[in-house]
């Protein structure tokens, strides 16, 4: 066989091997763990693997969560609370929770209101017009991207669930049924979690949350907006300087006295020791006849 014939045979063998390998390669969505063979519908492992956005989906409605806090004082805190409750009802809102504490001469009200977001500014203005605002803040959180990301993931999960449900009808062995059912259970849990998150966000977006602390003007624990500064008079300054000087001298004299007492107390044992040594030395000299 000449060289050209051998080369042709080698090329034919290589082509055959490549064709066989291509036939054996699993297609996208194929699960090799599925004993009976078959195709499992693909699921996006993360938001970036979801289906591409359509032209309609690019025009997303903004999803904003608005929260506000306000510390306010009034002559009658309960009366202001009642007025705010009635006004919130007229705006389409309501009282979510409240805590009213009555004391001997005053009352303190803490309340959480749910207000339509577009009416939040009106509600805050009404509260400020009917009481003295001490502190006020409004926080807006934009969750648009996260909201629609979860929505896309939910749609993908629901499509996967439909495909697995259809595949369950085709399963023949117990192992195949259990394998598919495990996928269905896991996807169902994911779907419920995503639906719960969207439901929570819908409630937060649909109604703004306003936390109000209402105190009366005669409340001794009320929050003070202004700090009152009071300067010392010159006579007061002189009096304090004089007392301070006398106090410092007194402390110094006392320290010196304690030092002298400590020296004397420590000196007594030394004096006694030197006396004993002196007497002993004198006795030794006497015995020697010096």
Buried (B, 14 or more C-beta within 10 A) or exposed (E): EEEEEEEEEEEEEEEEEEEEEEEEEEEEEEBEEBEEEBBBBBBBEEBEEBEEEEEEEEEEEEBBBBBBBBBBBBEBBBBBBEBBBEBBEEBEBEBBEEEEEEEEEBBBBBBEBBBBBEBBBBBBEBBEEBBBBBEEEBEEEEBEEBBBBBBBBBEBBBBBBEBBEEBBEEBEEEEBEEBBEEBBEBBEEBBEEBBEBBEEBEEBBEBBBBBBBBBBEEBEEBEEEEEEEEEEEEEEEEEEEEEEEEEEEEEEEEEEEEEEEEEEEEEEEEEEEEEEEEEEEEEEEEEEEE
